[in-house]
Amino acid sequence: MMEILEILLSESFWTASLRIATPLIFGVLGALICEKSGVLNLGIEGIFVAGAMSGWLAVWLGAGLWGGIVVAALAGAFFGLIHAILTVPLGLSQHVSGLGVTLFATSLSYFSYRTALPDVSSPPRIEPFRPLDVPLLSDIPFLGTVLFEQTALTWLAIVMVFFVWYVLERTPLGVAIKAVGDNPASVDAQGLSVYALRIGAVVTGSALMALGGAFLTMSAFDAFFFGMVNGRGWICIALVIFASWRPGKALFGAILFGAFDALQVRLQTEVGAMIPSQAFLAAPYVLSILALVIAARRAEYPRALLIPWFKGQR
């Protein structure tokens, strides 16, 4: 117990937790925006892969780090547009379309990687984002280390939490997005386009998802390799439910999962000889499932989620 307490009180543990949580923050915000409008986007896993590969490849080709971020967001928006067209005006199954987008985005990303680098045995390295070093603030005990050993993308993710909350809760656009996810017929009666609102939300949310993938190749690592997303997209879908579709709770849920993951890595070094490593690897997911079960009982989901809507229907 003393070892665990020391880990939980260490600066390095919380620094790692926030770093691990960053791609999840982008992903859960993107999924939240989609679902608030009434559309479930199971294409998130493939969009993560597409964002990771396209952003990294753009940087490797000379676009610069922020140029890579733009390319990744555009890639996510492209796959989001495909999902939106299939599910909003055409009214096809959101489950089937989302899984199809995941398979298509993942396969296309791997194909593009092999086409661009056919003779490469190990992925080329890029110069990733570096941790911010803010004078004076970086010297603050504990918080200075935790917050300012992060890259600009982590700060962008945190800012996006507050931005998404503000848009959804304090602007007419946010009211319309939430309304179209609860009662699209009432939105249509007000003269607003249900199709435009839902498609716009899915495209925007998918662009945010792709930034989660871009973080992996442009901040956490410095290269793209197969399997690096490792189920993070599916975790984001669960975290939306845990968060009850609220951006603030989404941030908390992402950091909580990041803490579980960082803890299991450190516990492996402490007692790894006595317990199989697979138990540690499974621990964050088991704990997340338990947290999800507890939170989901009180969750208030968008009432029109997964329900197709066609203009003129009552």
N, C-alpha and C positions, 0 to 999 in steps of 0.2 A: 504493500500500500504506500509506503514512503516513496518508493521509486515512481509510482504513478503520480503522486502528489507533486513531486519535484518536476516531473515532466509537464504537468498541467500549469505550473507556475513559471515555467521558463519562457523567455522571450522567443527563443528559436521555435518552440512548439506553436505559438500563436502566429508567428511570421509564416511558418509553413502552412498552417491551417487556412489563413487568408489567401495565400498563393494557390493552394489546391482548390479553394472555393471559387476563385475568379471565373474560370470557364463555366462553372455551374450557375453563377450569377447571371451571366449573359444568356445562357440557355433557358433558365427558368423565367427570366423576364420576357424572352421571346415567346415561350410557350404560353405564358400568362396572357400576353396581348392577344395571341391567336384565340385562346379559349374564352377570353372575355367577350370576344365578338361572336362566339358560338361555334368556332371551328377547332376541332382537335387536330393537332399537327404531329403525327407519328413519323413524319419525315425528318425529325430533329436529329436522329443519329447520323443519317447520311448527310444532312446539312452541316453538321459538325465536321465530318470528314472533308466535305467540299471546301469549307472555309479554311480548314487547316492546310489542305494541299494547295489551293489556289493562292492564298495569301503568301505562303512560303515560296511558291514558284515565282510569283510576281516579284518578290524581294530578290530572289536569286537571279532573276533576269534584269534587275537594275531599277525596279520601281521605287525603292526606298521603303522603309518600314511603314510609314503612314499610307503610302501608296498601296502596299500590300493589304493594309486594313480595309481600304476602300474596295479593292478587288475582291477580298473575302466577303464583304457585305453585299456586293453586287451578285456574287455567286449564290449566296444565301437567298437573296431576293428573287433570283431567277428560279430556283427550285421552289421557293414559296409561291411564286406566281403560277407555276404548273399545278401545284396542289390546290391553290385557290380556284383556278379555272375549273378543275375537275370536280370540286366539292361545292362551290357556291352557285354559279349559274347552272351547271349541269346536275348538281345534286347527287353525285355519286358517293359511295360509302367513304366516309372520312377515314375509317380504319384501313381499308384496302388501299386507298389512294396514298395515305401517309406511308404505309409499308412499301408501296411501290416506289415512292420518291426516295425512301431510304436506300433501297436496292439500286435504283438508277443512279443516285448521286454518289454512292460509294463506288459502284462499278466504274462510272465515268471518271471519277477522281483517280482510281488506281490505273485505269487505262491511259489517262492523260499523263500520269507520272511515268509509266513505262514507255509511252511514246516520246515524251520529252527527253528521257534519260534511258535509252535502251541498253546501253553498255555499262551502266553504273552498278557496281555491286553494293556500295554503301552510299547513302544519300549525302549530297554535298551540304556543307555547313554554311549558314548565313550568320551575320552579326545581329543578334537579337536585341530587343529592348533591354536596357540596363536599369537597375534600381535607381530611383530618384534619390538625389542627395540634396536636401533642402537645408541650407545653413540655419543653425539654431534649433529648428524643429527636429532635425535628425538627432539632436543631442538630448532630447527629452527622455528621461528614464522610462523604460519599458515601451510606452506608446511610440516614442521616436523610432525605436528599432522595429517594432511590429508594422508600423504604417509606412515608414520611409525606407525600408528595404524592399519595397514593392516597386514594380514597374509602372509606367504610365497607364498601361491597360487595366491594371487593378483599380487605379483611381478612376479611370473611365467607367468601369463596371459599377463602382460605388455611386458615382455621379448619376449614372443611368437609372439606378434604383429611385433616387429622388425625382429625377425628371419624369420617369414613367408614372410614379405616384402623382405628381403634380398634374400631368396631362389627364390621367384617368379621373382624378378627384376634383380638379379645380378648373377644368376647361370645358366648353361646350362639345368639343370633339370627344373628350373622354366620356361625357354623359351619353353621347350618341353611340359610342362603341359599346358601353355597358348595356345600353338599351337594346341594341341590335342582338346582343347575346342573351337577353332575357325575353324580349317581346318584339321580334322584327316587324310584326304587322303594325304595331303602334308607330314604329319609326317610319314605315312606308306611308302611314296615314298622315304623318307630318310633312310629307313631301321630300324626305331624304332617301337616298339610294341605299337600300340594304346591301345590294351587290357591291357597290363601291366601298362602303364602310368595311365589309367583311374582307374583301380582296385586299384593301389597303392595310388592314390589320395583320393579315396573314403574311403579306410581303414584308412589312416592317418587322414583324416578329421573327420571321425567318432570317432577315439580315442580321438581327441581334444574335440569333443562334449561331450563325456562321462566325461571329466574332469570338465566341467561345472556342471554336476550333482553331481560329487564327492565333489565339493566346497560346495554345499548346506548341505550335511550331515557331512562333515569333517572340515568345517570352519565357515560357517554361522550359522549352528546348530550343534547339537551333537547327532542326532538320525535320523532315517529314518521313514517317515510316508506317508501314501497314499495322493496323491494330492499335494505334496510339490513342484513339478516342475511347476505346475500352468500356463502352456502355454508359458513358457520361450523359448521353442524350436521354436514355431511358430513366436515369436518376432524376433528370430535370422534370420529366413528366410527373414522377411521383412527388417531387418537391412542390409542384404547383398545388397539388391537393393538400399536402402538408401545410402550405402557406395560406390555404383557404382563398386563393386567388388575390392575395394582398402583397404588394411589392415589398413592404417592410418585413413581413414574415418570410417572404421568399429569401431575402438577404440573410435572415437568421437561420433558415433551414440550410442554405448553401454553406454557411460557415460551420454549422453544426456537423454536416457531413464531412466537411474538410477537416474538422477537429477529430472526428472518428478515424478518418483515413490517416492523418498524421500520427495519431496515437498508436494505431496498429503497427506502423513502421517502427516506432520507437520501442514498443513492447517486444517486437521480434528480436531486437538487439539485447534486451534485458533478460527475457525468459524463453528465447527462441529454441534453446536446446531441449527444453522440457515439453513444449507444445508444438505440434506440426504447424508449419508456416501457413498452410491452407486455412487453418482456423483464424489466423490473424487477418488474412486477406478477405475472408468472408465477414468478419466482424462489423465493418462499417455498413455493409448492406443489410445485415441482420438488424443492427440497431436502427438503421433508417426505416426498415419495414415496421418495426415496433412503434417508432415515433409516428409513422404514417397512419398506422391503425388507430392510434390514440387520437390523432388530430382529425382524421377523416370523419369520425363520428359526428363532429360538430361543423363540418365544412358546408358552406352554402354555395353550391355550384351554379353557374349560369344556367337558367332554366331552358334555354334553347340550344344548349350545347349538344352537338351531334345530330340535331334535327334540321334537315334541309328545308329551305324556304323558297317558294317560287312566287314571283310577282303575280298578284291577282288572286292568290289563294286566301281563304279565310279560315 
